[in-house]
Amino acid sequence: MIKLVVDDKEIETEEGNTILQACLDNDIYIPNLCYLKEMDNSPGSCRLCFVEIEGYIQPVISCKEKVKEGMVVTTNTEHIRRLQRTAFELLLSVHHVDCRHCPANKKCELQRISKFLHFGLKTKRIEQLERDVKQEQNHPLLEYYPYRCVLCGKCVFVCKQKNSQPLLSLAKRGLDTTVSFFGEEDMARNRCKNCYACVDVCPVSALLIKNNPDEDYEEVLKDDKGKC
């Protein structure tokens, strides 16, 4: 086991763990959206999990930094909070905030981060940016709401873990990046119907199970037969 000091508290963690995982395992919360313990290499895309390390010139993202014996870490300086709030505000500038009508309300990771950082979900300094993305309807069992999506990539990761051939990917670039479905409809249905890991892992309910997916699929089959 590795011993390190976080916010003046000595904690222990397994060798090879990241600072973020060590903190989370010891009930020290650091805001994060794109991290999963099972990832060998976290994307670090949300830029929320900054910490300061004694002896380091600049803050680092804790999801990519491995623990070392005797390391001294601080998670709660004013500098760290400014970095986290700036990253959070940039993320919110492309997020459609409608908590009242969102299935993730009261269990949304954005709400948790907002409360932790004492930072509202409505951006004030940065203009709301429009993304050229559309709601995908071509999956037999899933619905995707791109304006809720924070592009954390967790859904893509767990889909790849569950299936030798993943059925989700991140498509396009920049502001127009979106989660995309691919593969044959029958393959998607067969692999997804007993899984839904992507729905479970989504922190903002951007992925949902369609209402009565079996019934919807039967209607598709009827339509296809009628065309033959």
Buried (B, 14 or more C-beta within 10 A) or exposed (E): EBEBBBBEEEBEBEEEBBBBBBBBBBEBEBBBBBBBEEBEEBBBBBBBBBBBBEEEEEBBBBBBBEBEEEBEBBBEBEEBBEBBBBBBBBBBBBBEBEEEEBEBEEEBBBBEBBEBBEBEBEBEEEEEEEBEBEEBEEBBBBBBBBBBBBBBBBBBBBBBEBBEEBBBBBBEEEEEBBBBBBBEBEEBBEBBBEBBBBBEBBBBBBBBEBEEBEEEBEEEEEEEEEEE
